Amino acid sequence: MFYKKVTSHDHKWFFLLRYDDLKEGLEMWSSRTLKWQYFDYQQSRSLQAILNDAGLCSDITPEAAAEIIKEYLDQQQG
């Protein structure tokens, strides 16, 4: 499984993506929904553009994704 962190150029927002085979879609975790949601990659041109933008998108490990989510949720509670 591949994980990516997508951060805006001004670093004001981010979301996480995870996928195996993009033909089968991908999942996105965002601070707005606080859960993983499925998206059809083939029909989403904006997600295709984001994944092709090295300035927005960086590879991360599954462990890093879990830590990012945990830290975000801890900040929201504290």
mmJSON file of the N, C-alpha and C atoms, coordinates in Angstrom:
{"data_MODEL":{"atom_site":{
"group_PDB":["ATOM","ATOM","ATOM","ATOM","ATOM","ATOM","ATOM","ATOM","ATOM","ATOM","ATOM","ATOM","ATOM","ATOM","ATOM","ATOM","ATOM","ATOM","ATOM","ATOM","ATOM","ATOM","ATOM","ATOM","ATOM","ATOM","ATOM","ATOM","ATOM","ATOM","ATOM","ATOM","ATOM","ATOM","ATOM","ATOM","ATOM","ATOM","ATOM","ATOM","ATOM","ATOM","ATOM","ATOM","ATOM","ATOM","ATOM","ATOM","ATOM","ATOM","ATOM","ATOM","ATOM","ATOM","ATOM","ATOM","ATOM","ATOM","ATOM","ATOM","ATOM","ATOM","ATOM","ATOM","ATOM","ATOM","ATOM","ATOM","ATOM","ATOM","ATOM","ATOM","ATOM","ATOM","ATOM","ATOM","ATOM","ATOM","ATOM","ATOM","ATOM","ATOM","ATOM","ATOM","ATOM","ATOM","ATOM","ATOM","ATOM","ATOM","ATOM","ATOM","ATOM","ATOM","ATOM","ATOM","ATOM","ATOM","ATOM","ATOM","ATOM","ATOM","ATOM","ATOM","ATOM","ATOM","ATOM","ATOM","ATOM","ATOM","ATOM","ATOM","ATOM","ATOM","ATOM","ATOM","ATOM","ATOM","ATOM","ATOM","ATOM","ATOM","ATOM","ATOM","ATOM","ATOM","ATOM","ATOM","ATOM","ATOM","ATOM","ATOM","ATOM","ATOM","ATOM","ATOM","ATOM","ATOM","ATOM","ATOM","ATOM","ATOM","ATOM","ATOM","ATOM","ATOM","ATOM","ATOM","ATOM","ATOM","ATOM","ATOM","ATOM","ATOM","ATOM","ATOM","ATOM","ATOM","ATOM","ATOM","ATOM","ATOM","ATOM","ATOM","ATOM","ATOM","ATOM","ATOM","ATOM","ATOM","ATOM","ATOM","ATOM","ATOM","ATOM","ATOM","ATOM","ATOM","ATOM","ATOM","ATOM","ATOM","ATOM","ATOM","ATOM","ATOM","ATOM","ATOM","ATOM","ATOM","ATOM","ATOM","ATOM","ATOM","ATOM","ATOM","ATOM","ATOM","ATOM","ATOM","ATOM","ATOM","ATOM","ATOM","ATOM","ATOM","ATOM","ATOM","ATOM","ATOM","ATOM","ATOM","ATOM","ATOM","ATOM","ATOM","ATOM","ATOM","ATOM","ATOM","ATOM","ATOM","ATOM","ATOM","ATOM","ATOM","ATOM","ATOM","ATOM","ATOM","ATOM","ATOM","ATOM","ATOM"],
"id":[1,2,3,4,5,6,7,8,9,10,11,12,13,14,15,16,17,18,19,20,21,22,23,24,25,26,27,28,29,30,31,32,33,34,35,36,37,38,39,40,41,42,43,44,45,46,47,48,49,50,51,52,53,54,55,56,57,58,59,60,61,62,63,64,65,66,67,68,69,70,71,72,73,74,75,76,77,78,79,80,81,82,83,84,85,86,87,88,89,90,91,92,93,94,95,96,97,98,99,100,101,102,103,104,105,106,107,108,109,110,111,112,113,114,115,116,117,118,119,120,121,122,123,124,125,126,127,128,129,130,131,132,133,134,135,136,137,138,139,140,141,142,143,144,145,146,147,148,149,150,151,152,153,154,155,156,157,158,159,160,161,162,163,164,165,166,167,168,169,170,171,172,173,174,175,176,177,178,179,180,181,182,183,184,185,186,187,188,189,190,191,192,193,194,195,196,197,198,199,200,201,202,203,204,205,206,207,208,209,210,211,212,213,214,215,216,217,218,219,220,221,222,223,224,225,226,227,228,229,230,231,232,233,234],
"type_symbol":["N","C","C","N","C","C","N","C","C","N","C","C","N","C","C","N","C","C","N","C","C","N","C","C","N","C","C","N","C","C","N","C","C","N","C","C","N","C","C","N","C","C","N","C","C","N","C","C","N","C","C","N","C","C","N","C","C","N","C","C","N","C","C","N","C","C","N","C","C","N","C","C","N","C","C","N","C","C","N","C","C","N","C","C","N","C","C","N","C","C","N","C","C","N","C","C","N","C","C","N","C","C","N","C","C","N","C","C","N","C","C","N","C","C","N","C","C","N","C","C","N","C","C","N","C","C","N","C","C","N","C","C","N","C","C","N","C","C","N","C","C","N","C","C","N","C","C","N","C","C","N","C","C","N","C","C","N","C","C","N","C","C","N","C","C","N","C","C","N","C","C","N","C","C","N","C","C","N","C","C","N","C","C","N","C","C","N","C","C","N","C","C","N","C","C","N","C","C","N","C","C","N","C","C","N","C","C","N","C","C","N","C","C","N","C","C","N","C","C","N","C","C","N","C","C","N","C","C","N","C","C","N","C","C"],
"label_atom_id":["N","CA","C","N","CA","C","N","CA","C","N","CA","C","N","CA","C","N","CA","C","N","CA","C","N","CA","C","N","CA","C","N","CA","C","N","CA","C","N","CA","C","N","CA","C","N","CA","C","N","CA","C","N","CA","C","N","CA","C","N","CA","C","N","CA","C","N","CA","C","N","CA","C","N","CA","C","N","CA","C","N","CA","C","N","CA","C","N","CA","C","N","CA","C","N","CA","C","N","CA","C","N","CA","C","N","CA","C","N","CA","C","N","CA","C","N","CA","C","N","CA","C","N","CA","C","N","CA","C","N","CA","C","N","CA","C","N","CA","C","N","CA","C","N","CA","C","N","CA","C","N","CA","C","N","CA","C","N","CA","C","N","CA","C","N","CA","C","N","CA","C","N","CA","C","N","CA","C","N","CA","C","N","CA","C","N","CA","C","N","CA","C","N","CA","C","N","CA","C","N","CA","C","N","CA","C","N","CA","C","N","CA","C","N","CA","C","N","CA","C","N","CA","C","N","CA","C","N","CA","C","N","CA","C","N","CA","C","N","CA","C","N","CA","C","N","CA","C","N","CA","C","N","CA","C","N","CA","C","N","CA","C","N","CA","C","N","CA","C","N","CA","C"],
"label_alt_id":[null,null,null,null,null,null,null,null,null,null,null,null,null,null,null,null,null,null,null,null,null,null,null,null,null,null,null,null,null,null,null,null,null,null,null,null,null,null,null,null,null,null,null,null,null,null,null,null,null,null,null,null,null,null,null,null,null,null,null,null,null,null,null,null,null,null,null,null,null,null,null,null,null,null,null,null,null,null,null,null,null,null,null,null,null,null,null,null,null,null,null,null,null,null,null,null,null,null,null,null,null,null,null,null,null,null,null,null,null,null,null,null,null,null,null,null,null,null,null,null,null,null,null,null,null,null,null,null,null,null,null,null,null,null,null,null,null,null,null,null,null,null,null,null,null,null,null,null,null,null,null,null,null,null,null,null,null,null,null,null,null,null,null,null,null,null,null,null,null,null,null,null,null,null,null,null,null,null,null,null,null,null,null,null,null,null,null,null,null,null,null,null,null,null,null,null,null,null,null,null,null,null,null,null,null,null,null,null,null,null,null,null,null,null,null,null,null,null,null,null,null,null,null,null,null,null,null,null,null,null,null,null,null,null],
"label_comp_id":["MET","MET","MET","PHE","PHE","PHE","TYR","TYR","TYR","LYS","LYS","LYS","LYS","LYS","LYS","VAL","VAL","VAL","THR","THR","THR","SER","SER","SER","HIS","HIS","HIS","ASP","ASP","ASP","HIS","HIS","HIS","LYS","LYS","LYS","TRP","TRP","TRP","PHE","PHE","PHE","PHE","PHE","PHE","LEU","LEU","LEU","LEU","LEU","LEU","ARG","ARG","ARG","TYR","TYR","TYR","ASP","ASP","ASP","ASP","ASP","ASP","LEU","LEU","LEU","LYS","LYS","LYS","GLU","GLU","GLU","GLY","GLY","GLY","LEU","LEU","LEU","GLU","GLU","GLU","MET","MET","MET","TRP","TRP","TRP","SER","SER","SER","SER","SER","SER","ARG","ARG","ARG","THR","THR","THR","LEU","LEU","LEU","LYS","LYS","LYS","TRP","TRP","TRP","GLN","GLN","GLN","TYR","TYR","TYR","PHE","PHE","PHE","ASP","ASP","ASP","TYR","TYR","TYR","GLN","GLN","GLN","GLN","GLN","GLN","SER","SER","SER","ARG","ARG","ARG","SER","SER","SER","LEU","LEU","LEU","GLN","GLN","GLN","ALA","ALA","ALA","ILE","ILE","ILE","LEU","LEU","LEU","ASN","ASN","ASN","ASP","ASP","ASP","ALA","ALA","ALA","GLY","GLY","GLY","LEU","LEU","LEU","CYS","CYS","CYS","SER","SER","SER","ASP","ASP","ASP","ILE","ILE","ILE","THR","THR","THR","PRO","PRO","PRO","GLU","GLU","GLU","ALA","ALA","ALA","ALA","ALA","ALA","ALA","ALA","ALA","GLU","GLU","GLU","ILE","ILE","ILE","ILE","ILE","ILE","LYS","LYS","LYS","GLU","GLU","GLU","TYR","TYR","TYR","LEU","LEU","LEU","ASP","ASP","ASP","GLN","GLN","GLN","GLN","GLN","GLN","GLN","GLN","GLN","GLY","GLY","GLY"],
"label_asym_id":["A","A","A","A","A","A","A","A","A","A","A","A","A","A","A","A","A","A","A","A","A","A","A","A","A","A","A","A","A","A","A","A","A","A","A","A","A","A","A","A","A","A","A","A","A","A","A","A","A","A","A","A","A","A","A","A","A","A","A","A","A","A","A","A","A","A","A","A","A","A","A","A","A","A","A","A","A","A","A","A","A","A","A","A","A","A","A","A","A","A","A","A","A","A","A","A","A","A","A","A","A","A","A","A","A","A","A","A","A","A","A","A","A","A","A","A","A","A","A","A","A","A","A","A","A","A","A","A","A","A","A","A","A","A","A","A","A","A","A","A","A","A","A","A","A","A","A","A","A","A","A","A","A","A","A","A","A","A","A","A","A","A","A","A","A","A","A","A","A","A","A","A","A","A","A","A","A","A","A","A","A","A","A","A","A","A","A","A","A","A","A","A","A","A","A","A","A","A","A","A","A","A","A","A","A","A","A","A","A","A","A","A","A","A","A","A","A","A","A","A","A","A","A","A","A","A","A","A","A","A","A","A","A","A"],
"label_entity_id":["1","1","1","1","1","1","1","1","1","1","1","1","1","1","1","1","1","1","1","1","1","1","1","1","1","1","1","1","1","1","1","1","1","1","1","1","1","1","1","1","1","1","1","1","1","1","1","1","1","1","1","1","1","1","1","1","1","1","1","1","1","1","1","1","1","1","1","1","1","1","1","1","1","1","1","1","1","1","1","1","1","1","1","1","1","1","1","1","1","1","1","1","1","1","1","1","1","1","1","1","1","1","1","1","1","1","1","1","1","1","1","1","1","1","1","1","1","1","1","1","1","1","1","1","1","1","1","1","1","1","1","1","1","1","1","1","1","1","1","1","1","1","1","1","1","1","1","1","1","1","1","1","1","1","1","1","1","1","1","1","1","1","1","1","1","1","1","1","1","1","1","1","1","1","1","1","1","1","1","1","1","1","1","1","1","1","1","1","1","1","1","1","1","1","1","1","1","1","1","1","1","1","1","1","1","1","1","1","1","1","1","1","1","1","1","1","1","1","1","1","1","1","1","1","1","1","1","1","1","1","1","1","1","1"],
"label_seq_id":[1,1,1,2,2,2,3,3,3,4,4,4,5,5,5,6,6,6,7,7,7,8,8,8,9,9,9,10,10,10,11,11,11,12,12,12,13,13,13,14,14,14,15,15,15,16,16,16,17,17,17,18,18,18,19,19,19,20,20,20,21,21,21,22,22,22,23,23,23,24,24,24,25,25,25,26,26,26,27,27,27,28,28,28,29,29,29,30,30,30,31,31,31,32,32,32,33,33,33,34,34,34,35,35,35,36,36,36,37,37,37,38,38,38,39,39,39,40,40,40,41,41,41,42,42,42,43,43,43,44,44,44,45,45,45,46,46,46,47,47,47,48,48,48,49,49,49,50,50,50,51,51,51,52,52,52,53,53,53,54,54,54,55,55,55,56,56,56,57,57,57,58,58,58,59,59,59,60,60,60,61,61,61,62,62,62,63,63,63,64,64,64,65,65,65,66,66,66,67,67,67,68,68,68,69,69,69,70,70,70,71,71,71,72,72,72,73,73,73,74,74,74,75,75,75,76,76,76,77,77,77,78,78,78],
"pdbx_PDB_ins_code":[null,null,null,null,null,null,null,null,null,null,null,null,null,null,null,null,null,null,null,null,null,null,null,null,null,null,null,null,null,null,null,null,null,null,null,null,null,null,null,null,null,null,null,null,null,null,null,null,null,null,null,null,null,null,null,null,null,null,null,null,null,null,null,null,null,null,null,null,null,null,null,null,null,null,null,null,null,null,null,null,null,null,null,null,null,null,null,null,null,null,null,null,null,null,null,null,null,null,null,null,null,null,null,null,null,null,null,null,null,null,null,null,null,null,null,null,null,null,null,null,null,null,null,null,null,null,null,null,null,null,null,null,null,null,null,null,null,null,null,null,null,null,null,null,null,null,null,null,null,null,null,null,null,null,null,null,null,null,null,null,null,null,null,null,null,null,null,null,null,null,null,null,null,null,null,null,null,null,null,null,null,null,null,null,null,null,null,null,null,null,null,null,null,null,null,null,null,null,null,null,null,null,null,null,null,null,null,null,null,null,null,null,null,null,null,null,null,null,null,null,null,null,null,null,null,null,null,null,null,null,null,null,null,null],
"Cartn_x":[0.856,0.0,0.899,0.521,1.252,0.517,1.279,0.715,1.369,0.574,1.088,0.452,1.227,0.708,0.662,-0.477,-0.668,-0.854,0.015,0.006,-0.12,-0.931,-1.068,0.261,0.439,1.678,1.893,0.811,0.94,0.923,0.862,0.884,-0.278,-1.406,-2.571,-3.484,-3.376,-4.211,-3.437,-3.918,-3.312,-4.355,-4.077,-4.832,-3.908,-4.325,-3.537,-4.242,-3.451,-3.979,-3.348,-4.121,-3.561,-4.212,-3.399,-3.897,-2.948,-3.493,-2.7,-2.552,-3.659,-3.7,-4.68,-4.194,-5.058,-6.254,-6.18,-7.326,-8.515,-8.229,-9.286,-9.672,-9.113,-9.44,-8.454,-8.757,-7.902,-8.753,-8.119,-8.805,-8.125,-8.926,-8.414,-8.869,-7.935,-8.243,-8.024,-9.013,-8.859,-9.286,-8.796,-9.144,-10.615,-11.245,-12.664,-13.546,-13.206,-14.051,-13.554,-12.257,-11.62,-11.8,-11.895,-11.986,-11.507,-11.218,-10.815,-12.066,-12.027,-13.14,-12.619,-13.395,-13.015,-13.31,-12.396,-12.594,-12.22,-12.965,-12.666,-11.619,-10.394,-9.29,-9.48,-9.998,-10.137,-11.071,-12.018,-12.981,-12.672,-11.559,-11.219,-9.965,-10.141,-8.993,-8.21,-8.896,-8.172,-7.223,-7.641,-6.741,-5.588,-5.843,-4.766,-3.737,-4.198,-3.282,-2.484,-3.137,-2.457,-1.357,-1.643,-0.636,0.552,0.35,1.431,2.193,1.798,2.448,3.405,4.685,5.685,5.784,5.355,5.384,4.307,3.241,2.136,2.197,2.737,2.579,3.924,3.947,5.168,4.826,5.722,5.55,5.784,4.951,5.137,4.883,5.262,5.034,3.656,3.134,1.872,1.983,3.146,3.353,3.331,3.926,3.916,2.491,1.711,0.311,-0.458,-0.27,-0.959,-0.534,0.747,1.242,0.689,0.608,0.042,-1.41,-2.178,-3.586,-3.676,-2.874,-2.898,-2.544,-1.491,-1.089,-2.182,-2.816,-3.876,-5.049,-5.468,-6.594,-6.255,-5.02,-4.602,-4.645,-4.227,-4.277,-5.711,-6.615,-8.012,-8.673,-8.222,-8.799,-8.184,-6.945,-6.226,-6.311],
"Cartn_y":[-1.17,0.0,1.229,2.228,3.488,4.555,5.403,6.51,7.8,8.857,10.173,11.223,12.237,13.398,14.55,15.193,16.316,17.566,18.541,19.776,20.959,21.934,23.127,23.887,24.7,25.471,26.397,26.88,27.773,27.005,25.669,24.775,24.995,25.488,25.719,24.499,23.565,22.38,21.185,20.007,18.781,17.677,16.65,15.41,14.269,13.066,11.869,11.007,10.346,9.427,8.056,7.003,5.65,4.851,3.979,3.189,2.038,1.021,-0.087,0.088,0.011,0.137,1.26,2.304,3.456,3.125,2.038,1.628,1.272,0.881,0.512,1.665,2.827,3.997,4.188,5.147,5.449,5.935,6.036,6.545,7.826,8.748,10.023,10.234,10.694,11.098,12.597,13.307,14.758,15.216,16.373,16.929,17.325,17.452,17.811,16.617,15.435,14.264,13.38,13.438,12.64,11.138,10.725,9.299,9.079,7.827,7.46,7.355,7.969,7.9,7.459,6.626,6.105,7.129,7.195,8.036,7.231,7.424,6.801,7.664,7.185,7.953,8.256,7.311,7.467,8.623,8.934,9.987,11.299,11.364,12.574,13.216,14.166,14.843,15.662,16.189,16.983,16.099,14.871,13.958,13.529,13.349,12.991,14.117,15.348,16.492,16.613,16.371,16.46,15.413,14.173,13.112,13.371,14.154,14.466,15.729,16.399,17.635,17.335,17.242,16.91,17.997,19.213,20.277,20.141,19.437,19.237,17.895,16.898,15.507,14.886,14.219,13.519,12.119,11.176,9.799,9.709,8.92,8.665,7.185,6.719,5.324,5.189,3.978,3.773,4.228,3.996,4.411,5.929,6.618,8.081,8.612,7.977,8.394,8.239,7.107,6.873,7.91,8.264,9.261,10.654,11.004,12.3,12.405,11.342,11.334,11.457,10.685,10.723,12.113,12.714,14.051,15.075,14.982,15.923,15.777,14.552,14.32,14.763,14.526,14.971,16.498,17.202,18.672,19.169,18.498,18.917,18.717,17.686,17.402,18.271,18.676,19.401,20.836],
"Cartn_z":[0.0,0.0,0.0,-0.788,-0.879,-0.081,0.592,1.362,0.896,0.831,0.47,1.374,1.681,2.399,1.398,1.325,0.419,1.277,1.052,1.841,0.893,1.255,0.422,0.401,-0.62,-0.741,0.454,1.051,2.214,3.538,3.47,4.64,5.605,5.092,5.95,6.023,5.094,5.122,4.582,4.917,4.403,4.382,3.613,3.684,3.322,3.648,3.395,2.354,1.528,0.528,0.74,0.499,0.511,-0.607,-1.233,-2.352,-2.652,-3.301,-3.824,-5.332,-6.011,-7.46,-7.782,-8.419,-8.67,-9.55,-10.294,-11.108,-10.222,-8.982,-8.039,-7.128,-7.358,-6.556,-5.421,-4.583,-3.446,-2.294,-1.128,0.051,0.503,1.012,1.495,2.932,3.774,5.148,5.216,5.711,5.831,7.212,7.576,8.88,8.944,7.816,7.797,8.151,7.603,7.832,8.971,9.257,10.318,10.11,8.853,8.539,7.109,6.791,5.442,4.575,3.373,2.43,1.073,0.383,-0.925,-2.026,-3.006,-4.184,-5.421,-6.492,-7.776,-8.474,-8.492,-9.049,-10.529,-11.277,-12.724,-13.097,-12.232,-12.539,-11.83,-11.145,-10.404,-10.974,-11.839,-12.452,-11.435,-10.432,-9.428,-8.629,-8.267,-7.562,-8.459,-9.747,-10.668,-10.723,-10.783,-10.83,-9.538,-8.411,-7.114,-7.019,-7.399,-7.311,-8.241,-9.284,-10.21,-9.824,-8.753,-8.315,-7.164,-7.459,-6.436,-5.364,-5.659,-4.67,-3.607,-3.927,-2.979,-2.277,-2.955,-2.547,-2.152,-1.001,-0.593,-0.106,-0.396,0.052,1.554,2.225,3.652,3.913,5.087,5.466,6.123,6.201,6.924,8.386,8.987,10.382,10.511,9.542,9.566,9.411,8.555,8.379,9.689,10.356,11.632,12.665,12.689,13.64,13.326,12.065,11.662,12.12,11.903,12.327,13.843,14.559,16.024,16.54,16.003,16.441,16.156,14.994,14.657,15.618,15.867,16.776,18.205,18.638,19.98,20.078,19.02,19.021,19.108,18.41,18.413,19.771,20.507,21.819,22.904,22.698,23.751,23.578],
"occupancy":[1.0,1.0,1.0,1.0,1.0,1.0,1.0,1.0,1.0,1.0,1.0,1.0,1.0,1.0,1.0,1.0,1.0,1.0,1.0,1.0,1.0,1.0,1.0,1.0,1.0,1.0,1.0,1.0,1.0,1.0,1.0,1.0,1.0,1.0,1.0,1.0,1.0,1.0,1.0,1.0,1.0,1.0,1.0,1.0,1.0,1.0,1.0,1.0,1.0,1.0,1.0,1.0,1.0,1.0,1.0,1.0,1.0,1.0,1.0,1.0,1.0,1.0,1.0,1.0,1.0,1.0,1.0,1.0,1.0,1.0,1.0,1.0,1.0,1.0,1.0,1.0,1.0,1.0,1.0,1.0,1.0,1.0,1.0,1.0,1.0,1.0,1.0,1.0,1.0,1.0,1.0,1.0,1.0,1.0,1.0,1.0,1.0,1.0,1.0,1.0,1.0,1.0,1.0,1.0,1.0,1.0,1.0,1.0,1.0,1.0,1.0,1.0,1.0,1.0,1.0,1.0,1.0,1.0,1.0,1.0,1.0,1.0,1.0,1.0,1.0,1.0,1.0,1.0,1.0,1.0,1.0,1.0,1.0,1.0,1.0,1.0,1.0,1.0,1.0,1.0,1.0,1.0,1.0,1.0,1.0,1.0,1.0,1.0,1.0,1.0,1.0,1.0,1.0,1.0,1.0,1.0,1.0,1.0,1.0,1.0,1.0,1.0,1.0,1.0,1.0,1.0,1.0,1.0,1.0,1.0,1.0,1.0,1.0,1.0,1.0,1.0,1.0,1.0,1.0,1.0,1.0,1.0,1.0,1.0,1.0,1.0,1.0,1.0,1.0,1.0,1.0,1.0,1.0,1.0,1.0,1.0,1.0,1.0,1.0,1.0,1.0,1.0,1.0,1.0,1.0,1.0,1.0,1.0,1.0,1.0,1.0,1.0,1.0,1.0,1.0,1.0,1.0,1.0,1.0,1.0,1.0,1.0,1.0,1.0,1.0,1.0,1.0,1.0,1.0,1.0,1.0,1.0,1.0,1.0],
"B_iso_or_equiv":[0.0,0.0,0.0,0.0,0.0,0.0,0.0,0.0,0.0,0.0,0.0,0.0,0.0,0.0,0.0,0.0,0.0,0.0,0.0,0.0,0.0,0.0,0.0,0.0,0.0,0.0,0.0,0.0,0.0,0.0,0.0,0.0,0.0,0.0,0.0,0.0,0.0,0.0,0.0,0.0,0.0,0.0,0.0,0.0,0.0,0.0,0.0,0.0,0.0,0.0,0.0,0.0,0.0,0.0,0.0,0.0,0.0,0.0,0.0,0.0,0.0,0.0,0.0,0.0,0.0,0.0,0.0,0.0,0.0,0.0,0.0,0.0,0.0,0.0,0.0,0.0,0.0,0.0,0.0,0.0,0.0,0.0,0.0,0.0,0.0,0.0,0.0,0.0,0.0,0.0,0.0,0.0,0.0,0.0,0.0,0.0,0.0,0.0,0.0,0.0,0.0,0.0,0.0,0.0,0.0,0.0,0.0,0.0,0.0,0.0,0.0,0.0,0.0,0.0,0.0,0.0,0.0,0.0,0.0,0.0,0.0,0.0,0.0,0.0,0.0,0.0,0.0,0.0,0.0,0.0,0.0,0.0,0.0,0.0,0.0,0.0,0.0,0.0,0.0,0.0,0.0,0.0,0.0,0.0,0.0,0.0,0.0,0.0,0.0,0.0,0.0,0.0,0.0,0.0,0.0,0.0,0.0,0.0,0.0,0.0,0.0,0.0,0.0,0.0,0.0,0.0,0.0,0.0,0.0,0.0,0.0,0.0,0.0,0.0,0.0,0.0,0.0,0.0,0.0,0.0,0.0,0.0,0.0,0.0,0.0,0.0,0.0,0.0,0.0,0.0,0.0,0.0,0.0,0.0,0.0,0.0,0.0,0.0,0.0,0.0,0.0,0.0,0.0,0.0,0.0,0.0,0.0,0.0,0.0,0.0,0.0,0.0,0.0,0.0,0.0,0.0,0.0,0.0,0.0,0.0,0.0,0.0,0.0,0.0,0.0,0.0,0.0,0.0,0.0,0.0,0.0,0.0,0.0,0.0],
"pdbx_formal_charge":[null,null,null,null,null,null,null,null,null,null,null,null,null,null,null,null,null,null,null,null,null,null,null,null,null,null,null,null,null,null,null,null,null,null,null,null,null,null,null,null,null,null,null,null,null,null,null,null,null,null,null,null,null,null,null,null,null,null,null,null,null,null,null,null,null,null,null,null,null,null,null,null,null,null,null,null,null,null,null,null,null,null,null,null,null,null,null,null,null,null,null,null,null,null,null,null,null,null,null,null,null,null,null,null,null,null,null,null,null,null,null,null,null,null,null,null,null,null,null,null,null,null,null,null,null,null,null,null,null,null,null,null,null,null,null,null,null,null,null,null,null,null,null,null,null,null,null,null,null,null,null,null,null,null,null,null,null,null,null,null,null,null,null,null,null,null,null,null,null,null,null,null,null,null,null,null,null,null,null,null,null,null,null,null,null,null,null,null,null,null,null,null,null,null,null,null,null,null,null,null,null,null,null,null,null,null,null,null,null,null,null,null,null,null,null,null,null,null,null,null,null,null,null,null,null,null,null,null,null,null,null,null,null,null],
"auth_seq_id":[1,1,1,2,2,2,3,3,3,4,4,4,5,5,5,6,6,6,7,7,7,8,8,8,9,9,9,10,10,10,11,11,11,12,12,12,13,13,13,14,14,14,15,15,15,16,16,16,17,17,17,18,18,18,19,19,19,20,20,20,21,21,21,22,22,22,23,23,23,24,24,24,25,25,25,26,26,26,27,27,27,28,28,28,29,29,29,30,30,30,31,31,31,32,32,32,33,33,33,34,34,34,35,35,35,36,36,36,37,37,37,38,38,38,39,39,39,40,40,40,41,41,41,42,42,42,43,43,43,44,44,44,45,45,45,46,46,46,47,47,47,48,48,48,49,49,49,50,50,50,51,51,51,52,52,52,53,53,53,54,54,54,55,55,55,56,56,56,57,57,57,58,58,58,59,59,59,60,60,60,61,61,61,62,62,62,63,63,63,64,64,64,65,65,65,66,66,66,67,67,67,68,68,68,69,69,69,70,70,70,71,71,71,72,72,72,73,73,73,74,74,74,75,75,75,76,76,76,77,77,77,78,78,78],
"auth_comp_id":["MET","MET","MET","PHE","PHE","PHE","TYR","TYR","TYR","LYS","LYS","LYS","LYS","LYS","LYS","VAL","VAL","VAL","THR","THR","THR","SER","SER","SER","HIS","HIS","HIS","ASP","ASP","ASP","HIS","HIS","HIS","LYS","LYS","LYS","TRP","TRP","TRP","PHE","PHE","PHE","PHE","PHE","PHE","LEU","LEU","LEU","LEU","LEU","LEU","ARG","ARG","ARG","TYR","TYR","TYR","ASP","ASP","ASP","ASP","ASP","ASP","LEU","LEU","LEU","LYS","LYS","LYS","GLU","GLU","GLU","GLY","GLY","GLY","LEU","LEU","LEU","GLU","GLU","GLU","MET","MET","MET","TRP","TRP","TRP","SER","SER","SER","SER","SER","SER","ARG","ARG","ARG","THR","THR","THR","LEU","LEU","LEU","LYS","LYS","LYS","TRP","TRP","TRP","GLN","GLN","GLN","TYR","TYR","TYR","PHE","PHE","PHE","ASP","ASP","ASP","TYR","TYR","TYR","GLN","GLN","GLN","GLN","GLN","GLN","SER","SER","SER","ARG","ARG","ARG","SER","SER","SER","LEU","LEU","LEU","GLN","GLN","GLN","ALA","ALA","ALA","ILE","ILE","ILE","LEU","LEU","LEU","ASN","ASN","ASN","ASP","ASP","ASP","ALA","ALA","ALA","GLY","GLY","GLY","LEU","LEU","LEU","CYS","CYS","CYS","SER","SER","SER","ASP","ASP","ASP","ILE","ILE","ILE","THR","THR","THR","PRO","PRO","PRO","GLU","GLU","GLU","ALA","ALA","ALA","ALA","ALA","ALA","ALA","ALA","ALA","GLU","GLU","GLU","ILE","ILE","ILE","ILE","ILE","ILE","LYS","LYS","LYS","GLU","GLU","GLU","TYR","TYR","TYR","LEU","LEU","LEU","ASP","ASP","ASP","GLN","GLN","GLN","GLN","GLN","GLN","GLN","GLN","GLN","GLY","GLY","GLY"],
"auth_asym_id":["A","A","A","A","A","A","A","A","A","A","A","A","A","A","A","A","A","A","A","A","A","A","A","A","A","A","A","A","A","A","A","A","A","A","A","A","A","A","A","A","A","A","A","A","A","A","A","A","A","A","A","A","A","A","A","A","A","A","A","A","A","A","A","A","A","A","A","A","A","A","A","A","A","A","A","A","A","A","A","A","A","A","A","A","A","A","A","A","A","A","A","A","A","A","A","A","A","A","A","A","A","A","A","A","A","A","A","A","A","A","A","A","A","A","A","A","A","A","A","A","A","A","A","A","A","A","A","A","A","A","A","A","A","A","A","A","A","A","A","A","A","A","A","A","A","A","A","A","A","A","A","A","A","A","A","A","A","A","A","A","A","A","A","A","A","A","A","A","A","A","A","A","A","A","A","A","A","A","A","A","A","A","A","A","A","A","A","A","A","A","A","A","A","A","A","A","A","A","A","A","A","A","A","A","A","A","A","A","A","A","A","A","A","A","A","A","A","A","A","A","A","A","A","A","A","A","A","A","A","A","A","A","A","A"],
"auth_atom_id":["N","CA","C","N","CA","C","N","CA","C","N","CA","C","N","CA","C","N","CA","C","N","CA","C","N","CA","C","N","CA","C","N","CA","C","N","CA","C","N","CA","C","N","CA","C","N","CA","C","N","CA","C","N","CA","C","N","CA","C","N","CA","C","N","CA","C","N","CA","C","N","CA","C","N","CA","C","N","CA","C","N","CA","C","N","CA","C","N","CA","C","N","CA","C","N","CA","C","N","CA","C","N","CA","C","N","CA","C","N","CA","C","N","CA","C","N","CA","C","N","CA","C","N","CA","C","N","CA","C","N","CA","C","N","CA","C","N","CA","C","N","CA","C","N","CA","C","N","CA","C","N","CA","C","N","CA","C","N","CA","C","N","CA","C","N","CA","C","N","CA","C","N","CA","C","N","CA","C","N","CA","C","N","CA","C","N","CA","C","N","CA","C","N","CA","C","N","CA","C","N","CA","C","N","CA","C","N","CA","C","N","CA","C","N","CA","C","N","CA","C","N","CA","C","N","CA","C","N","CA","C","N","CA","C","N","CA","C","N","CA","C","N","CA","C","N","CA","C","N","CA","C","N","CA","C","N","CA","C","N","CA","C","N","CA","C","N","CA","C","N","CA","C"],
"pdbx_PDB_model_num":[1,1,1,1,1,1,1,1,1,1,1,1,1,1,1,1,1,1,1,1,1,1,1,1,1,1,1,1,1,1,1,1,1,1,1,1,1,1,1,1,1,1,1,1,1,1,1,1,1,1,1,1,1,1,1,1,1,1,1,1,1,1,1,1,1,1,1,1,1,1,1,1,1,1,1,1,1,1,1,1,1,1,1,1,1,1,1,1,1,1,1,1,1,1,1,1,1,1,1,1,1,1,1,1,1,1,1,1,1,1,1,1,1,1,1,1,1,1,1,1,1,1,1,1,1,1,1,1,1,1,1,1,1,1,1,1,1,1,1,1,1,1,1,1,1,1,1,1,1,1,1,1,1,1,1,1,1,1,1,1,1,1,1,1,1,1,1,1,1,1,1,1,1,1,1,1,1,1,1,1,1,1,1,1,1,1,1,1,1,1,1,1,1,1,1,1,1,1,1,1,1,1,1,1,1,1,1,1,1,1,1,1,1,1,1,1,1,1,1,1,1,1,1,1,1,1,1,1,1,1,1,1,1,1]
}}}
